[in-house]
Amino acid sequence: MNQAANNDWVARSLASVWHPCTQMQHHESLPLVALSHGKGAWLFDHEGRRYLDGVSSWWVNLFGHANPRINAALKDQLDRLEHAMLAGFTHEPVVQLSERLAAKTGHALGHCFYASDGASAVEIALKMSFHYWRNTGCDAKREFVCLSGSYHGETVGALGVTDVPIFTEAYGSLYRRAHVVPSPAAVGEDEALRRMRVLLEQSASQIAAVIVEPLVQCAVGIAMYDPAYLTQLRALCDEFSVHLVADEIAVGCGRTGSFFACEQAGIWPDFLCLSKGISGGYLPLSLVMTTDTVYRAFYHPDIARGFLHSHSYTGNPLACRAALATLDIFDQDDVIVKNRERAQKLGDALARVARHPAVSNVRQRGMICAFDVKPVASAGFSRRFFAEALQQELLLRPIGTTVYWMPPYVLTDEEIASLGDKTVAVLEKVAA
Ligand SMILES: *Cc1c(COP(=O)(O)O)cnc(C)c1O
């Protein structure tokens, strides 16, 4: 627990670890924090400094670090079965998880396919949709539609349905680009639906699926829209025989106020992708839930009509067990209801931040809060804010000039108030 240890880990990391989503040269001035441990909403470094995890460690942690209940479940699972292949074998955690998630959709989405990360879940949903149409004699339906500002992951297939230039630009000639239709967050619900209808009227016979991030487009900068858009998009997809893929990787697991964001629109998609929070932020786990109709189209004596996709760690028992412990906490602690109070308190703290003259476009949906900042200078704002927040014992990582809170669901009233106060203190340093 000292500065020498801290500096040592930082230097060795910079020499050997290529960090994600980072221009490594920025670390010549940007702090790299070497963590020693985590507890609840806090991360601790080797010097004994602590940081309130205001972004749930990239939107994955729901019930705090080193959560005793998830830890206990994992320790128990470790002594039973750490991993086995899921082709030809099954195990309790994967069966229970599939059943419990299916039940949460009223069995509208009764079949679960597993992978390890969000981008892979998106790839699976796209491939399943494409292959469904092929299996049902609609070979022409091969194209996809995404919304402007969409983010669905960074593997080559997922980039094709992603519309955030910083992630796609360098790879434009590497992937097949989907149709991009204006997002309701950009042009309003009515115009967005009108534009979607125009495209589907022209091209539905070539379109397999529309993919959306329900209610909040997170990675582009926490862009929010109304549930009514999803309700009407579902109707449009039905009218034109096009699949609807709901990428709930960021917005699922209670983040927007309901367990699935789609619930707020009263709809189910044909494919629902989950990852991030589903394992409580413990282990890489993703899954795609789909309907009996889709499942049946692959069920056939011919192996080539099956869905032959696989990943080595598909349905990993430890990850599934972490997910089951996470679902237990949702049930035992009545989390969706309790989060309404917590969201209210976050809203109160946000209202205090909103009084700062550099703050605009204040927005909230459930456990996601965001606002835009007029910076002293926009270049490097995000990094300056991040560094200044660390000084305040706060982990926040703005997207461009959008600052957001996406905290774990364990913050006390005091921690929420302090999140607000410290955010204001950071703004005093870096905002105009
Ligand atoms: C994070 C995210 C992904 C990609 O998940 P990874 O696990 O990072 O591959 C896909 N879609 C959305 C909406 C996300 O937020």
The ligand as an SDF file (V2000), in Angstrom:
LIG
                    3D

 15 15  0  0  0  0  0  0  0  0999 V2000
  -20.9810   -2.4770  -24.7230 C   0  0  0  0  0  0  0  0  0  0  0  0
  -21.9910   -2.6500  -25.7830 C   0  0  0  0  0  0  0  0  0  0  0  0
  -21.8340   -3.6130  -26.7790 C   0  0  0  0  0  0  0  0  0  0  0  0
  -20.5950   -4.4680  -26.9180 C   0  0  0  0  0  0  0  0  0  0  0  0
  -20.3550   -5.2560  -25.8030 O   0  0  0  0  0  0  0  0  0  0  0  0
  -18.8480   -5.7990  -25.5660 P   0  0  0  0  0  0  0  0  0  0  0  0
  -18.9720   -6.7370  -24.4310 O   0  0  0  0  0  0  0  0  0  0  0  0
  -18.0390   -4.5700  -25.2290 O   0  0  0  0  0  0  0  0  0  0  0  0
  -18.4040   -6.4290  -26.8310 O   0  0  0  0  0  0  0  0  0  0  0  0
  -22.8480   -3.7560  -27.7080 C   0  0  0  0  0  0  0  0  0  0  0  0
  -23.9500   -3.0000  -27.6590 N   0  0  0  0  0  0  0  0  0  0  0  0
  -24.1310   -2.0630  -26.7150 C   0  0  0  0  0  0  0  0  0  0  0  0
  -25.3950   -1.2800  -26.7030 C   0  0  0  0  0  0  0  0  0  0  0  0
  -23.1530   -1.8350  -25.7610 C   0  0  0  0  0  0  0  0  0  0  0  0
  -23.3050   -0.8660  -24.8540 O   0  0  0  0  0  0  0  0  0  0  0  0
  1  2  1  0
  2  3  1  0
  2 14  2  0
  3  4  1  0
  3 10  2  0
  4  5  1  0
  5  6  1  0
  6  7  2  0
  6  8  1  0
  6  9  1  0
 10 11  1  0
 11 12  2  0
 12 13  1  0
 12 14  1  0
 14 15  1  0
M  END
$$$$
